[in-house]
Amino acid sequence: MKLGIMQPYFFPYIGYWQLIKAVDKYVIFDDVNYINRGWVNRNRLLINGQDRMVSLKLHESSQNKLINETEILEDQDNRSKLIKTVENCYRKAPYYKTACPVIEEIISLKENNLALYLKNSIQQVCSYLSLDAELVDSSSIKKDNSLRGQDKILEICRLLGAYEYINAIGGQSLYSQKAFSTNKIKLKFLKPSVTEYRQFGNKFVPSLSIIDVMMFNSPEEIKKMLSSYELID
């Protein structure tokens, strides 16, 4: 079984979804600490031809809290403004009418627990993109939570019976091939390839939120992009 593990993010870029496509089971790392100014509750959209950050407002967020202990600000106006921002940015995009209802349903979900809210968004986008990896909350796995870093990843791999662990390319410095091979687990890193697409005829801005990809590309075109990556040792 091929396994991937990653924190839940707010409409992450296409590389996140490529990792989900590459594995059989995907662990949503919801019981690790929230990181301020990270990607858990914010991402970039194309606004007037420029990449701009949008964010989901949180209630008393702290790096001392786990993601599944963090609450979204109980303010429906916040979510309504996010939906309006998406509409204003992309109403003239070719797949707006197809993608926007999905995005609106995700953003407007009446759920204030950040981990549950993000899990729903991952499930909905996976459905839209026909990704069928099994999603598992890390908090549901009976593991030794005193473990950190690579040791915790190895334990999750062992508990779930993984023979191959695939990580995003940015984690190369965090993991040891020797440690994984000792545990009879193959370690691979996913390196995304950039697929350019037309964004209102402007200069292409890469690595934006999956929202941008969905607005400018059909589900069939996105499926091809999801296979555009390289697995390296």
N, C-alpha and C positions, 0 to 999 in steps of 0.2 A: 504494500500500500504506500502510495506517494503522499507525503504530508506537507502542508504549508501552515505556517503560524504567523499571524500579524495582528497588530492592534486594529480596532475598528476606526475608520476614518470617515470624514464627511465628504461624500461623493468624490473619492480619490481618483487620481489619474489612471490612465489605461493600464499601466504596468501592474497595478494592484489586481486588476481583473485578469490579466495574463497569468499571474501567479495562481489565482483560483482555477483557471482553466487547466493549468499544468498539473494539478494534484487531484487525488481521489477524495481526500478529506482535508478540510480547511478549518483550522482552529482560530476562532475569534478571541484574541488575547484581551479579555475584558477585565481580568483581575490583576493588572499591572497599573502602576501609577500614571495618572493623567499628567501630560506635559504641557506647560504653558507655552503658548505661541507655537505649538506644533500643528499637526494636520488633523487631530482628532475632531475638532469642531469648526474647522475653517478650510477653505480652498480658494482657488483662483478661477475667475470667469473672464470672458472676453467682454469688456465694457468700452464701447467707442474705439474699438481697434487695439486696446491696450489690456494687458492682464491686470486685474484688480482683485484684491482679497475680499471675500465675503465670509461672514462667520455666524455661527449659531450661538446666541448669547446664553451663558451659563450662570447658575446661581451658586455663589460662593465657591467657585472652582479653586482647587489647590493641588499642587504637586505632592501633597501629603495624603491625598485621597486616591483611591483606585478609580479606574474609569467607571466601573459598575457601582461606585458609591457617589458618583457625580450627577448632579441634577441640572436639567435645562431650565432656564428662567421661565417661570410660568406666566408667559405673556404671549398670547396668541397674535398680538400685533407684530411681534418680532418675526414670527413665521410668515405672516401675511406680507411683510415687507420683503422677505427673502423671495417669496413667490413673485411678487411684483417686480423685483430686480431681474429675476430670470425671464419673465415675460418681456420686460422692456429691452433686455439685451438680445433676445433670440426670436422675437415674434416674426421676423422676416427670414429666419433660417429655414432651409428646405424641409427639415423633418420636425419642425416645431409642433405641428398638430399631432404627430405620432408620439413624440417624446414628452411633451409638456404635461399631459395628464398624469403620466407616471411620476414625474418629478414633483408635481403639485401634491399628489396623494402622499408621497413620501414625506415631504416637508411639513404638511399639515397634520400629520399623525398626532393624536392627543396622547402622547406618552412623554413623561418628563424625566424618566431615568435615561441617562445618556447612552449607556450600553445597549439597552433594549431598543431605543430609538434608532441607533446606528445599525444594530443587527437587522431590524426591519428594512432599512434602506439597502443593506447588502443583499438581503433575500429578494427584494423587489427588482433590483438591477440585475441580479443573477437570472431571475425569471425572464426579464426583458431580453437578455443576451443569450438565453438558452444555456446557461452554465449549470451543470448538474453535480458539482462537487458537494459532498455532505458537509454541512456547516455545524461546527461544535463549539459551544462556549467553553473557554478554558476554565471558568469558575465551576463548571459541572464535572470536571475531571478530578478524581480523588488522588491528589498528588501532594508531595512535600513542598508546601509553600514557603519554606525557609530557604529553598534553593534559589539561586540567582543565575541570570545569564544563560550561558551554554548548558550548565548543569540542569537547569529547569527544562530547557528545550529537549535535552536528551531523555529526561524522565518522561516527558509527554510523548515523545517518539516511542519509548519502550512500552508505556502503558497502552498506547493505541495500536501497537504492533506495526509500526512503520518500518519499511526496509529502505526507504529513500526520503530524505528531507530536503526540500527545496526552499531556499531563502532568497529574498530580494538581493540584488547585486551589492547594495550599499552595506550589507552585513558581512562582507568578506573578512574584514579584520576582526570580527567578533567570534569566529568559529574556527576550530581546528580540525583539519581532515583526519589527523591521527586519532583524536578523541572519538570521532564518529565511526571511523573504521574499526576501532577497538570494540565498539558496541554493535558492529556488523550493520552499520547504517551508511548508505551512500549519501554524500553531501554534495549538493549542486546549488549553483547560484543562477538566478534568472536575470539575464541582461536584455532589457526591452530594446526593440528597434523602433525608431521614430518613423511613423507613417504620416506624411503630410497630407492634408486635405484642405479643401477650399473653405476659407472663413470670410465670407462677404467680399472676396476678391482682395483682401488686405494681405500684408506679409504674414506668413504662417507663424503663429505663436504656439510652441510645443508645450506638452506636459500640463495642460489645463485640466480642470475637473472633467470627469466622465460626462458631466452635463453637456459640455461643449462638444464632445465627440458624438453624443446622441443627437444633438440638434443639427449637426451637419452631415451625418452619415446614417444610412439605413441599417437596421439590425443585421442584415446580411453582410454589408460592408464592414461593420464592426467585428463580426465573427472572423473575418479574414485578418483584421488587425490583431485580434487576440492571439493568433498563431504566429505573429511576427516577433519572435524572441529567440534568444540563444541560451541554452543551458551549458554552463561551464563549471569545471571543477574548482 
